[in-house]
Amino acid sequence: MALVVRVLALVVAVMAVLEMSSAAVYKVGDSAGWTTIGNVDYKQWSATKTFQLGDVIKFEYNSQFHNVIRVTHAMYQSCNASVPLDSYATGNDSITITTKGHHFYMCGVPGHCQAGQKVDINIIRHPLSAAPSPSALASPIVPAPHAPVPGPSSAAPLQSLEGHFALLGLTLATLALVSGLA
């Protein structure tokens, strides 16, 4: 009976590792970062991503000139920074997305939101959201300025499944070894 408990604990641990490995880290604005310089289109940037629960959104910026605030949809639309839901000002802020739906962020410095320094991170609400997306399985692509953004690779999900099957095979081999020793 103790062996069964150990085997189940090992399987649960492996499944937890598999679940954590599906999160991606996205740098807002890619190489440009969080800025008003360079005409970064944050709406276009976020439209090219498929965000999932557990993904990390990184805002990198000069904290002397910018900040990040999380706001409501109405505040986002009107660039109203008066009562933010959350505020960040380190210049290197990492935010883990833990709920589905829209997450609205903007720079709270006067005039910056109006200049386009705002982003809508949307975690799509659909039944397939539990399965990792191609964007979560591969490192996010950082395109060169003014270069077209490549579409997701159809090979990414297959490569991820191969990795998961390899890990599952390793787990089963370990279980077979453990049960043979017991």
Solvent accessible surface area in square Angstrom, and as a share of the most:
residue,aa,sasa,rsa
1,M,181,0.81
2,A,70,0.54
3,L,43,0.21
4,V,80,0.46
5,V,87,0.50
6,R,143,0.52
7,V,34,0.19
8,L,106,0.53
9,A,60,0.46
10,L,62,0.31
11,V,50,0.29
12,V,101,0.58
13,A,51,0.40
14,V,21,0.12
15,M,104,0.47
16,A,49,0.38
17,V,75,0.43
18,L,23,0.11
19,E,124,0.56
20,M,140,0.63
21,S,69,0.44
22,S,21,0.14
23,A,46,0.36
24,A,7,0.06
25,V,77,0.44
26,Y,2,0.01
27,K,64,0.27
28,V,0,0.00
29,G,6,0.06
30,D,13,0.07
31,S,73,0.47
32,A,54,0.42
33,G,3,0.03
34,W,2,0.01
35,T,20,0.12
36,T,50,0.29
37,I,140,0.71
38,G,59,0.57
39,N,144,0.74
40,V,33,0.19
41,D,85,0.44
42,Y,3,0.01
43,K,161,0.68
44,Q,98,0.43
45,W,17,0.06
46,S,14,0.09
47,A,77,0.60
48,T,50,0.29
49,K,28,0.12
50,T,50,0.29
51,F,7,0.03
52,Q,19,0.09
53,L,83,0.41
54,G,27,0.26
55,D,0,0.00
56,V,33,0.19
57,I,0,0.00
58,K,46,0.20
59,F,0,0.00
60,E,59,0.27
61,Y,25,0.09
62,N,73,0.37
63,S,58,0.37
64,Q,153,0.68
65,F,123,0.51
66,H,18,0.08
67,N,39,0.20
68,V,0,0.00
69,I,9,0.04
70,R,72,0.26
71,V,3,0.02
72,T,58,0.33
73,H,92,0.41
74,A,70,0.54
75,M,23,0.10
76,Y,27,0.10
77,Q,118,0.52
78,S,77,0.49
79,C,21,0.13
80,N,63,0.32
81,A,36,0.28
82,S,83,0.54
83,V,108,0.62
84,P,47,0.29
85,L,87,0.43
86,D,54,0.28
87,S,77,0.50
88,Y,58,0.22
89,A,68,0.52
90,T,103,0.60
91,G,11,0.10
92,N,92,0.47
93,D,8,0.04
94,S,71,0.46
95,I,18,0.09
96,T,73,0.43
97,I,3,0.02
98,T,104,0.61
99,T,79,0.46
100,K,78,0.33
101,G,6,0.06
102,H,97,0.43
103,H,21,0.09
104,F,19,0.08
105,Y,2,0.01
106,M,1,0.00
107,C,1,0.01
108,G,20,0.19
109,V,45,0.26
110,P,126,0.80
111,G,40,0.39
112,H,35,0.15
113,C,5,0.03
114,Q,125,0.56
115,A,75,0.58
116,G,32,0.31
117,Q,2,0.01
118,K,47,0.20
119,V,0,0.00
120,D,33,0.17
121,I,0,0.00
122,N,52,0.27
123,I,2,0.01
124,I,82,0.42
125,R,176,0.64
126,H,68,0.30
127,P,129,0.81
128,L,135,0.67
129,S,20,0.13
130,A,95,0.73
131,A,56,0.44
132,P,52,0.33
133,S,11,0.07
134,P,44,0.28
135,S,27,0.17
136,A,5,0.04
137,L,45,0.22
138,A,50,0.38
139,S,95,0.61
140,P,41,0.26
141,I,96,0.49
142,V,88,0.51
143,P,30,0.19
144,A,64,0.50
145,P,107,0.67
146,H,189,0.84
147,A,41,0.31
148,P,125,0.78
149,V,65,0.37
150,P,70,0.44
151,G,55,0.53
152,P,108,0.68
153,S,63,0.41
154,S,107,0.69
155,A,44,0.34
156,A,10,0.07
157,P,48,0.30
158,L,109,0.54
159,Q,115,0.51
160,S,22,0.14
161,L,90,0.45
162,E,101,0.45
163,G,41,0.40
164,H,44,0.20
165,F,135,0.56
166,A,67,0.52
167,L,57,0.28
168,L,69,0.34
169,G,36,0.35
170,L,114,0.57
171,T,7,0.04
172,L,101,0.50
173,A,60,0.46
174,T,49,0.28
175,L,25,0.12
176,A,65,0.50
177,L,116,0.58
178,V,46,0.27
179,S,59,0.38
180,G,66,0.63
181,L,142,0.70
182,A,95,0.74
